[in-house]
Amino acid sequence: MAEKSGADILVETLLDLGVDTVFGYPGGAVLPIYDALYEHPKIKHILVRHEQAATHAAEGYARSTGKPGVVLVTSGPGATNAVTGITDALMDSIPMVVFTGQVATNLIGSDAFQESDTVGITRHCTKHNYLVKKPSDLAPVVQEAFHIATQGRPGPVVIDIPKNVQVAATEHGSNRARTNTRYQPQTEGDFKAINAAAEMIMAAKAPVLYTGGGIINSGPKASETLRELAELLGCPVTSTLMGLGAFPASSDKWLGMLGMHGTFEANMAMNKADLVICLGARFDDRITGRLDAFSPNSKKIHVDIDRSSINKTVRVDLPVIGDVGRVMEQLIAVLKGRRFATPELGEWWARITGWRATNCLDYPENKTEIMPQEAIRKLWEATHKREPIITTEVGQHQMWAAQHFDFESPNKWLTSGGLGTMGYGLPAAIGAQLGNPDALVIDIAGEASIQMNIQELGTATQYRLPVKIFVLNNEYMGMVRQWQELTYESRYSNSYSDSLPDFVKLAESYDWTGIRIEDPADLESGIQKMIETDGPVMVDCRVAKLANCFPMIPSGAAHTEMLLTEADVKGTMDDQAKALV
Amino acid sequence: MHIHEEAVERHVLAVLVDNEAGILARIAGMFTARGYNIDSLTVADISEDHAVSRITIATNGPPHVIEQIIAQLDRLVPVHSVRDLTESGPHVQRELALVKVAGKGENRIEAMRLADIYRARVVDATTESFIFEITGAPEKIETFVGLMREVGLVEVGRTGVVAIGRGPEPA
């Protein structure tokens, strides 16, 4: 067997695993790996402008392609800058493998230049992490890392590689069979539990399917199976922010998103249901509102691949551990085996029709200013036939996009749900565009969020990525301002976006096309121009400054206590509610 | 506004893990990160090839938190199995303590007498001090240490609980 350096072994193992794209930024402690990459042009390295963006780009790539995202950064600041994106991937269950350089093993613990305790820092924001101390461990560790990142509930894995391990040589043969891994999560649902679920479904008069990101993570087939299950059950479907696209918004069974900024009909259906079937979601606090008032009269079935999600916040009647796509198939088979006939659920649908009649997503008309909701709707009208991939930053624009941009298929909606990371959208769009070169990729942004990773304009320019950024510019951190209006009697402490750049000039300085839309009359033509312009485009869309995102369940309130319009806003809250985020 | 607190119960967990670098930090850190309590934690490798360690964790929390602790431990990659000994039936708990007592005259005689009753062994003696070694259930050690406080306790070192289920089956 030939001897090879750790860096060469790493790169060859990546090639064996089918990795074709790596997002990264070089530095002292990863120079041997960068040198090995120089010799392996098959792996495309995307040079970002900041390591946080490398991790978000890898997330965007992973979520839009279903393949794990791969990141390579140096020690110390390279690793610490990556931490936000790693945590983001953990919270949203995104498969990602991050390689960090480390000082040589003999220097670890000496406060060496650009040393940080990377495995210590990332221990609780990764699904698993490693410090590789000898080159012969590299190939098996990398293989296990990809297995762990992608199997079970996906998540980020960090591999910290000291510089001397990258340089040292060891035997690396052609025999690269995968080592048996110790991580084997359960994917098949328990047969007894599936049968119990079938019985609960057969007894239900008012069932609702509450779906989440688990369905997207399970793969496109799971979204197909969900459609089949919903047809079979004849019941309404709602989804978390993470699960949008798994079920077509054009379906008559679709209730829209649920939770804090979900629709009235989705939240009322959850509240009044007699059976909630939770598929790959986790009863997050944005979904449940006040826990003791959450869906009080329902039996609950919870399908999840992660046992720790069961009974974490909401007690359920029937847990089913397994891959949600597989469990839905099993459930359909059992129901069919029992000659289950799709029930009419007439009374239930009549109530839902009543809730739908509130038209909760309506917004006030405005002839002089562009309403942000209107801007999203026009964007959808102009682009949905091309099935665009939409990324977002975090805040009001994100919720408006979730409410007003309809999705028909999975892997098209990339947003930071769990961690709520401002600055996610642009790098995620870059990653998505790389994974889907022919797709129309649009980052729906706010003027505050976009500045958190604005430097990535340069990355898109360098790799000729035609991503579009659609900034809803209201000169506020809109969601912060909205909460201050609701909770702190409109004392707008530090939520005004002062000293904004001229986004058009900024775009042009990076060789992007910049477009400004100010007049409602120019909205459609401005959007059209954005789509028709080759290459990257940034749109500065000036919108009504004080528009609020409704409907909304305020902190600490129940699903039935939604604010539907401005008229419902009282302007203050008690301390109990203030203490909640 | 007041912060609400719930009634807690004590549980002893036996956790089998891969004996690898960082495993203890991973487990202890998970407890701190999620706000769980550790009353005591003991760890040593137990397999012939030194590949597997057994960690005994005494913890406390409301029942739903205990359930979460077990699930959170179980999802860590290097964790092979988690068993709630308190939940799964009769088991033996033992702890070892070294107890240093100093004093003269009547106190010294009383310390010896109590040690005898509690079956503590003398492992070091000077003319004015003893070190006792005592093993037993945590409550017994608690009581013994309490008594020694009255007759000149200087310091005490405890191992924390190790525990194992009764009967022929493994945990």
Interface residues (C-beta under 8 A of the other chain):
Chain A: V119 G120 R123 H124 K127 H128 L131 I148 R182 Y183 D306 R307 S308 I310 N311 K312 R315 D574 D575 Q576 A579
Chain B: M1 D18 A21 G22 A25 R26 G29 M30 A33 H64 E67 Q68 A71 Q72 D74 R75 L76 V77 P78 H80
